[in-house]
């Protein structure tokens, strides 16, 4: 009899237990959903709303005037005007000069117009102002995006690059602020709609591509900064004992590496080989580095990795492995072969050396404010990672200063400021012939660096002949206006 009475109690207890379990499962799922929604709202809100495929903000144009993009000194780079009929026109006062970095907001979006779309189409002005505007049937002015770009340096870089295709990046090594970003060929964002078909049809020029952050090029001898670092790490105590007799060429199997125009540099130390940009010396170094040494350094410096920035970028490429042939090791060590890098990436590497081995995250937006000047958000300098020791950075800086005082970038010597840098003449296939990209990477005021500059001029010849004079105009503009 007691057994029969216990059975319903057991069944009831079991049902209660199941109900508790189901309740807790439901609570956990609600919590997970809340966490996910919070994550999207807090961490992914801007990127999701700025995504060109997201139509959530499409209705905002009905009551928000797209905000301005300006520099920290108040220079207007993009604004929206409204005529008497209520028609809106997006205007870019500097036309082609800022075309890629600022971008456009019609026929899709690009550049900062895309990346900062959410802020530009959102207003944080006072609630009373918003209510008043709404009651009057007026649109509200969107927030203003204030950028780090320096108009003087941007214009100088634009005109210095001239008719060459290529790119220029100028940034502060100790903050990551991008002061100039130029890409050519360029376009006028004021006429993007009327010229759209012509622009997209011209696939050969890639006019809409921001070569500064998305263009990939063989880095040539600028890559020797990393090859030298790999050697320093294998020879921390005897790197100054390196000696090489350059006869103008070095062969392994069916691959022959030559110095520029077959020049014979004679006996060189590591420092003079760097100053002379001696290909045979660095090819020899590439042959003798441990199997993964150069790859480890390259990947530490973000080759085959994403760059730590919200900017639209292409990933730089490093393909050498421990099983690579002798020829591949030689060509990779001098920045040729399958190695590719963007100008922004090379500016970051240069800045890391200038900043004592610390790589900063590059950024373009200083802060966001309401149209009447109240600050909404502020971006501060952010360290990505310490990638080399201060001693290693000092040695590389010394070598790079020698490139300017007595090496391939001597065109920068004798100014009222000091410069450390590295030239590059990167060969690439052009149909059945060979073209040469002109590179320079360097920084100024060596003891307390001010700016880092990366320049590439496509098919322009040697770094010393074209990229160095372009860089000099930028340094001069920074110091002398």
PyMOL commands that set and color helices and strands:
alter all, ss='L'
color gray80, all
select helices_A, chain A and resi 2-43+45-50+56-62+95-102+111-115+117-120+127-135+151-161+189-201+211-214+220-234+239-241+260-262+270-275+279-288+293-300+326-333+343-354+390-406+410-412+446-448+463-480
alter helices_A, ss='H'
color red, helices_A
select strands_A, chain A and resi 64-65+69-71+76-82+88-91+140-141+144-147+166-171+178-184+244-246+249-252+255-258+266-268+358-360+365-369+375-378+383-386+419-430+433-444+452-457
alter strands_A, ss='S'
color yellow, strands_A
deselect
rebuild
show_as cartoon
